[in-house]
Structures are given as structure tokens and as C-alpha cells.
Amino acid sequence: MSVKPIADRVVLKRIEEEEVMRGGIYIPDTAKEKPMEATVVAVGPGKVNEDGTRSKPEIKKGDRVLIGKYSGSEVTLNGKEHVIIREDDILAVIE
């Protein structure tokens, strides 16, 4: 299944951090914080301005970005967790 976001929305896949266990303590998935880094999977055509023109998105597929821990809507696509977020909610592009 492929997904095509609309307007200024972006589909992201969070980059999972490596699990490091110190002192033999196991932290369950429910207690871990969500990663803030993500990879762009798909980008919408851009936001429609008040004058009817469409502004081109600044990010592209494959970019690594920083997002807020609880930003966007989480969805499952092809059995994998993804986040759909507005381009304005992306904090930065990692170069």
C-alpha cells in the first residue's frame, strides 16, 4: 500500500534509538520516550495560500528531520508505525 499525503502534510517514520541497558535494568516500551528523529517517507504537494497559489514544500522524501515527541498523528502502514504531521510542525532538517 502506498500513501500520498494531501496539502502540507508529511508522512514520517521515527528512527528508533539503540536500546542500552545499564545495570541490568529493563525499561518496557511503554515507559520509553518517543524518538524525536524521523525519516521523511512521503510529502504532500504543499499548502494552498489565500490567493490560491500553492507553496512548494521545503523538505523532500529521504530527509532526516526533528519533530516534537508528541507531534502529529500516529498510524500503522504495512505493519509499521508512521507519523503524519504538518510541514509547519517539523522543527529542523538534519544535514
Sequence and secondary structure as in RCSB ss.txt:
>XXXX:A:sequence
MSVKPIADRVVLKRIEEEEVMRGGIYIPDTAKEKPMEATVVAVGPGKVNEDGTRSKPEIKKGDRVLIGKYSGSEV
TLNGKEHVIIREDDILAVIE
>XXXX:A:secstr
      TTEEEEEE       STT    GGGS   SEEEEEEE S EE TTS EE  S  TT EEEE TT SEEE
EETTEEEEEEEGGGEEEEE 
